Amino acid sequence: MSMVKKILLDILLPNGCVIIVECEEDMILDKIKQNTLSCIQRQTPFNNLVHDQKNYYLESVTSSAQIIPLYDEQIKLNELKYVDDFYHSKKKINLNS
């Protein structure tokens, strides 16, 4: 039985606030957006200002400050190329060999 890896995402909201959301690596982007909006609605006093999910879009910012629009919200988080690059750069190195 394999454990599903968790990823922490920094999400910049339209009002300039940043929230950190823990997601499973095999979640689709649409589900991440849905969970984030429902969390905001539950935890903020301005929940009536949160719009319907279709009024928000997803973008990603790379380490080189390039903005990438994420049009396909049915793609899984671990299928995004730059997430895969991040995993490879974080592999453990055995210094005892």
Long-range contacts (C-beta under 8 A, 24 or more apart in sequence): 5-78, 7-77, 7-83, 11-36, 13-40, 14-56, 23-77, 24-77, 25-76, 25-77, 25-78, 25-83, 26-76, 26-77, 26-78, 27-76, 27-77, 28-73, 28-74, 28-75, 28-76, 28-77, 29-58, 29-70, 29-72, 29-73, 29-74, 29-75, 29-76, 29-77, 30-73, 30-74, 32-77, 33-58, 33-73
